[in-house]
Amino acid sequence: MIKILKLQKALIAIILGIVALVVYKVMNVNKIDASIYVLELAGFFFIAGALMFMYPILFAKKDKEGCVELEPEKQEEESV
């Protein structure tokens, strides 16, 4: 489903956010002052990943009956 909806970038952003959060915790334990910037970077990655996950929902196309059809699924079936 992640590949069909083209959510790989969102998943990578969330994983980078988790990695940055772990780095922040390690830096915070060692009392490094620059750890706050890594925490800000983790927050940025989490917000960017969440917005990218919402992209297919916001831009899905509705037909006349109100049913939502996601365009990437249609393209996947045509290419097979």
Backbone as ProteinMPNN parsed JSONL, in Angstrom:
{"seq_chain_A": "MIKILKLQKALIAIILGIVALVVYKVMNVNKIDASIYVLELAGFFFIAGALMFMYPILFAKKDKEGCVELEPEKQEEESV", "coords_chain_A": {"N_chain_A": [[0.823, -1.189, 0.0], [1.994, 1.207, 0.703], [3.792, 1.594, -1.367], [2.067, 1.725, -3.568], [0.541, 4.05, -3.076], [2.539, 5.862, -3.148], [4.102, 6.638, -0.852], [6.671, 6.497, 0.104], [8.554, 8.525, 0.599], [7.404, 9.864, 2.738], [7.493, 7.903, 4.697], [10.254, 7.601, 4.958], [10.871, 10.137, 5.971], [9.627, 10.019, 8.487], [11.132, 7.962, 9.662], [13.664, 9.181, 9.675], [13.064, 11.188, 11.489], [12.711, 9.684, 13.828], [15.29, 8.647, 14.141], [16.703, 11.051, 14.522], [15.549, 11.826, 16.924], [16.502, 9.859, 18.664], [19.232, 10.436, 18.529], [19.149, 12.964, 19.686], [18.425, 12.271, 22.317], [20.714, 10.876, 23.151], [22.647, 12.884, 22.935], [21.623, 14.666, 24.805], [21.868, 13.302, 27.202], [24.609, 13.324, 27.432], [24.955, 15.96, 27.916], [25.253, 17.961, 25.89], [25.125, 21.088, 24.429], [24.097, 21.676, 21.892], [22.104, 19.919, 21.398], [19.444, 20.642, 21.325], [18.967, 21.621, 18.79], [18.98, 19.345, 17.24], [16.713, 18.143, 18.22], [14.803, 19.943, 17.258], [15.114, 19.447, 14.531], [14.222, 16.803, 14.435], [11.52, 17.205, 15.051], [10.767, 18.697, 12.808], [11.068, 16.737, 10.776], [9.096, 14.897, 11.6], [6.727, 16.415, 11.33], [6.819, 17.021, 8.581], [6.709, 14.437, 7.505], [4.174, 13.626, 8.396], [2.52, 15.419, 7.017], [3.083, 14.624, 4.407], [1.995, 12.059, 4.457], [-0.678, 12.703, 4.544], [-1.196, 13.734, 2.049], [-2.253, 12.011, -0.155], [-4.864, 11.672, 0.763], [-5.956, 14.216, 0.86], [-5.92, 15.004, -1.826], [-7.382, 13.148, -3.263], [-9.543, 11.864, -5.804], [-13.015, 12.325, -6.372], [-15.842, 10.537, -7.562], [-19.002, 10.923, -9.34], [-20.846, 9.823, -7.6], [-19.801, 10.212, -5.143], [-17.891, 8.521, -4.213], [-14.544, 7.795, -3.369], [-11.727, 7.635, -5.391], [-8.502, 6.565, -5.616], [-5.908, 7.813, -7.463], [-3.253, 6.642, -7.877], [-3.658, 3.821, -7.607], [-5.164, 3.175, -9.843], [-3.371, 3.721, -11.898], [-1.441, 1.805, -11.355], [-2.782, -0.606, -11.911], [-3.173, -0.353, -14.666], [-0.594, -0.43, -15.68], [0.218, -3.036, -15.312]], "CA_chain_A": [[0.0, 0.0, 0.0], [2.872, 2.377, 0.754], [4.35, 1.784, -2.7], [0.987, 2.099, -4.475], [0.17, 5.439, -2.827], [3.769, 6.658, -3.24], [4.36, 7.221, 0.464], [8.012, 6.148, 0.546], [9.218, 9.718, 1.136], [6.826, 10.13, 4.054], [8.026, 6.903, 5.616], [11.657, 7.951, 5.199], [10.885, 11.315, 6.842], [9.307, 9.566, 9.847], [12.294, 7.205, 10.158], [14.699, 10.172, 9.994], [12.641, 11.835, 12.724], [12.995, 8.771, 14.941], [16.749, 8.625, 14.304], [17.103, 12.338, 15.108], [15.109, 11.817, 18.314], [17.457, 9.024, 19.415], [20.474, 11.214, 18.612], [18.903, 14.004, 20.684], [18.476, 11.684, 23.664], [22.117, 10.579, 23.458], [23.333, 14.159, 23.153], [21.096, 15.278, 26.02], [22.479, 12.604, 28.343], [25.995, 13.787, 27.513], [24.869, 17.39, 28.21], [25.747, 18.766, 24.775], [24.184, 22.199, 24.275], [23.519, 21.708, 20.543], [21.106, 18.857, 21.255], [18.138, 21.242, 21.054], [18.815, 21.751, 17.337], [18.643, 18.014, 16.736], [15.306, 17.956, 18.576], [14.034, 20.719, 16.279], [15.179, 18.712, 13.268], [13.321, 15.656, 14.578], [10.159, 17.727, 14.935], [10.544, 19.039, 11.401], [10.869, 15.498, 10.026], [7.793, 14.323, 11.966], [5.666, 17.222, 10.72], [6.882, 16.833, 7.128], [6.215, 13.087, 7.218], [2.726, 13.595, 8.608], [1.889, 16.125, 5.904], [3.199, 13.792, 3.211], [1.033, 10.96, 4.583], [-2.015, 13.23, 4.294], [-1.32, 14.183, 0.663], [-3.219, 11.252, -0.967], [-6.221, 11.855, 1.281], [-6.424, 15.553, 0.491], [-6.023, 15.181, -3.262], [-8.071, 12.016, -3.888], [-10.615, 12.309, -6.695], [-14.334, 11.743, -6.122], [-16.69, 10.43, -8.744], [-20.302, 11.577, -9.189], [-21.579, 9.233, -6.475], [-19.13, 10.591, -3.902], [-16.876, 7.527, -3.867], [-13.187, 8.284, -3.584], [-10.837, 6.745, -6.112], [-7.134, 7.044, -5.557], [-5.31, 7.749, -8.792], [-2.124, 5.714, -8.016], [-4.109, 2.45, -7.798], [-5.604, 3.044, -11.224], [-2.172, 3.675, -12.732], [-0.772, 0.545, -11.092], [-3.497, -1.658, -12.628], [-2.98, -0.172, -16.101], [0.776, -0.765, -16.072], [0.44, -4.493, -15.194]], "C_chain_A": [[0.871, 1.257, 0.0], [3.449, 2.655, -0.627], [3.278, 2.245, -3.676], [0.63, 3.57, -4.307], [1.362, 6.388, -2.856], [4.061, 7.396, -1.934], [5.755, 6.89, 0.987], [8.72, 7.347, 1.174], [8.695, 10.05, 2.528], [7.376, 9.157, 5.086], [9.491, 7.186, 5.941], [11.756, 9.154, 6.13], [10.584, 10.926, 8.287], [10.487, 8.806, 10.451], [13.429, 8.159, 10.509], [14.349, 10.944, 11.269], [12.936, 10.983, 13.946], [14.494, 8.714, 15.21], [17.229, 9.92, 14.957], [16.689, 12.414, 16.577], [16.048, 10.983, 19.195], [18.782, 9.765, 19.581], [20.328, 12.325, 19.649], [19.023, 13.446, 22.097], [19.916, 11.384, 24.083], [22.876, 11.862, 23.748], [22.878, 14.824, 24.451], [21.691, 14.619, 27.261], [23.919, 13.066, 28.54], [26.102, 15.293, 27.732], [25.56, 18.254, 27.147], [24.696, 19.833, 24.477], [23.48, 22.209, 22.927], [22.435, 20.647, 20.35], [19.723, 19.414, 20.929], [17.898, 21.399, 19.555], [18.459, 20.41, 16.692], [17.182, 17.7, 17.067], [14.394, 18.73, 17.625], [14.006, 20.027, 14.925], [14.258, 17.496, 13.299], [11.868, 16.104, 14.441], [9.815, 18.099, 13.506], [10.272, 17.791, 10.568], [9.514, 14.861, 10.338], [6.65, 15.099, 11.317], [5.645, 17.035, 9.209], [6.354, 15.452, 6.738], [4.713, 12.99, 7.382], [1.985, 14.295, 7.472], [1.97, 15.316, 4.613], [2.257, 12.592, 3.26], [-0.384, 11.433, 4.278], [-2.245, 13.616, 2.837], [-2.311, 13.355, -0.163], [-4.66, 11.432, -0.503], [-6.783, 13.195, 0.814], [-6.675, 15.703, -1.004], [-6.621, 13.976, -3.982], [-9.234, 12.55, -4.713], [-11.908, 11.577, -6.358], [-15.072, 11.62, -7.439], [-18.049, 11.057, -8.447], [-21.093, 11.063, -7.994], [-20.94, 9.576, -5.131], [-18.095, 9.589, -3.437], [-15.498, 8.063, -4.23], [-12.387, 7.221, -4.319], [-9.449, 7.352, -6.085], [-6.467, 6.8, -6.898], [-4.149, 6.758, -8.883], [-2.553, 4.263, -8.215], [-4.502, 2.215, -9.242], [-4.399, 2.936, -12.147], [-1.446, 2.354, -12.564], [-1.433, -0.586, -11.86], [-3.259, -1.557, -14.125], [-1.591, -0.594, -16.538], [1.049, -2.26, -16.018], [-0.094, -5.225, -16.369]], "O_chain_A": [[0.523, 2.256, -0.63], [3.584, 3.813, -1.022], [3.556, 3.082, -4.535], [0.433, 4.271, -5.3], [1.21, 7.586, -2.614], [4.242, 8.613, -1.918], [6.001, 6.991, 2.19], [9.415, 7.196, 2.179], [9.458, 10.469, 3.398], [7.687, 9.543, 6.213], [9.913, 7.023, 7.086], [12.635, 9.192, 6.991], [11.212, 11.443, 9.211], [10.804, 8.989, 11.626], [14.093, 7.975, 11.53], [15.237, 11.31, 12.039], [13.361, 11.498, 14.98], [14.924, 8.729, 16.363], [18.075, 9.885, 15.851], [17.402, 13.003, 17.39], [16.347, 11.36, 20.328], [19.386, 9.727, 20.653], [21.26, 12.601, 20.403], [19.64, 14.061, 22.968], [20.292, 11.61, 25.233], [23.659, 11.925, 24.696], [23.677, 15.478, 25.122], [21.983, 15.291, 28.25], [24.392, 13.185, 29.67], [27.202, 15.846, 27.736], [26.34, 19.152, 27.464], [23.519, 19.52, 24.295], [22.36, 22.71, 22.831], [21.908, 20.498, 19.248], [18.911, 18.72, 20.317], [16.758, 21.321, 19.097], [17.719, 20.364, 15.709], [16.493, 17.059, 16.275], [13.337, 18.236, 17.232], [12.978, 20.025, 14.248], [13.592, 17.191, 12.31], [11.075, 15.436, 13.778], [8.703, 17.848, 13.043], [9.355, 17.78, 9.748], [8.854, 14.342, 9.438], [5.704, 14.497, 10.809], [4.574, 16.903, 8.616], [5.632, 15.319, 5.75], [4.045, 12.333, 6.583], [0.944, 13.82, 7.018], [1.032, 15.322, 3.815], [1.769, 12.15, 2.22], [-1.207, 10.65, 3.804], [-3.392, 13.808, 2.432], [-3.157, 13.948, -0.831], [-5.582, 11.349, -1.315], [-7.946, 13.288, 0.421], [-7.56, 16.459, -1.405], [-6.395, 13.797, -5.179], [-9.838, 13.564, -4.364], [-11.907, 10.374, -6.093], [-14.954, 12.473, -8.319], [-18.222, 11.665, -7.391], [-21.919, 11.786, -7.437], [-21.502, 9.252, -4.085], [-17.482, 9.774, -2.386], [-15.316, 8.702, -5.267], [-12.368, 6.055, -3.922], [-9.245, 8.5, -6.479], [-6.474, 5.677, -7.402], [-4.05, 6.069, -9.898], [-1.873, 3.529, -8.933], [-4.202, 1.162, -9.804], [-4.409, 2.137, -13.083], [-0.89, 1.831, -13.529], [-0.74, -1.444, -12.408], [-3.152, -2.584, -14.795], [-1.421, -1.071, -17.66], [2.02, -2.721, -16.618], [0.008, -6.451, -16.431]]}, "name": "protein", "num_of_chains": 1, "seq": "MIKILKLQKALIAIILGIVALVVYKVMNVNKIDASIYVLELAGFFFIAGALMFMYPILFAKKDKEGCVELEPEKQEEESV"}
